[in-house]
Amino acid sequence: MKKIITSLLAASTLFLADAQQVINLLTGEVREGSDAANPVRTVETLEDGYLVTYEFTEAVIEKDKELPNCFLWRYKEYFMDSQTNGEPSILYRSDWLKLEKDEMPALEILECSYTDFHYQLAPAFPPQSDCESGKVRRLPITPYEGFYPVSAVEFDRLSYIIGQINAVYMIYPISYNYEQQTVIAYTKIVYKVTLSGGTTGIDELKSAAKVVNSFSLDGRIATDGARGIVVRGGKKIISNHK
């Protein structure tokens, strides 16, 4: 994996009560408000697969109302919050790429540019029941070593829906080091999915829209969990970030 470190910054910012701030991921500058630029995603259909690019310039950060020393990292509504209790409040979305046949595509991460920021990330909010008796207590982060998630892109599964085969990939725009209270915020992620049979016979993807939308999957509207709007069952991964 090729990583390009754009800069290493330590951001320590005073917040007003319940305030949101926008942080420029390229310069480290912070301003009041929540009008952050949207992430940009492009998909290029190649003869032998797909080239997917994400670009991030700004993020919203806000104090956790329950834990005032902790912060929540946001990209408006375009990335979903992890709900795995006991893990850091990371963000994710799923990419669905069409396959012509049942195969295991090869994943290659071509570029990961990022900036380091010093923030204590808040623990995830677990899903809650409508019944008061079913309320789940929010747990603190279980200590772990290194950065989590380990990779900006991970293969999740093959999906078979109404005769269509898709390779599903999880995209993580940030990674968190619990011990050092360091957030790695990716500014650019480029990955390639190579298909053994190429893209012959696959319709051109309709998801080349410039603005990321977590509810648009290959140009279709997601209305249920089967289309990728599912909380990812998390397992604790302990690894050193390299």
Stockholm file with secondary structure:
# STOCKHOLM 1.0

chainA/1-242         MKKIITSLLAASTLFLADAQQVINLLTGEVREGSDAANPVRTVETLEDGYLVTYEFTEAVIEKDKELPNCFLWRYKEYFMDSQTNGEPSILYRSDWLKLEKDEMPALEILECSYTDFHYQLAPAFPPQSDCESGKVRRLPITPYEGFYPVSAVEFDRLSYIIGQINAVYMIYPISYNYEQQTVIAYTKIVYKVTLSGGTTGIDELKSAAKVVNSFSLDGRIATDGARGIVVRGGKKIISNHK
#=GR chainA/1-242 SS CCEEEEEECCCCCCCCTTCEEEEETTTCCEEESSCCCCCEEEEEEETTEEEEEEECCEEEEEECSSCTTCEEEECTTSSEECCCTTSBCCEEEEEEEEESSSCCCEEEEEEEEEEEEECCBCBCCCCCCSSGGGCCCCCCCCCCSBEESSCSEEEEEEEEETTEEEEEEEECSEEEETTTTEEEEEEEEEEEEECTTTTTTCCCCSCCCSBCCTTEETTEECCSGGGTCSCCCCCCCCBCCC
#=GC SS_cons         CCEEEEEECCCCCCCCTTCEEEEETTTCCEEESSCCCCCEEEEEEETTEEEEEEECCEEEEEECSSCTTCEEEECTTSSEECCCTTSBCCEEEEEEEEESSSCCCEEEEEEEEEEEEECCBCBCCCCCCSSGGGCCCCCCCCCCSBEESSCSEEEEEEEEETTEEEEEEEECSEEEETTTTEEEEEEEEEEEEECTTTTTTCCCCSCCCSBCCTTEETTEECCSGGGTCSCCCCCCCCBCCC
//
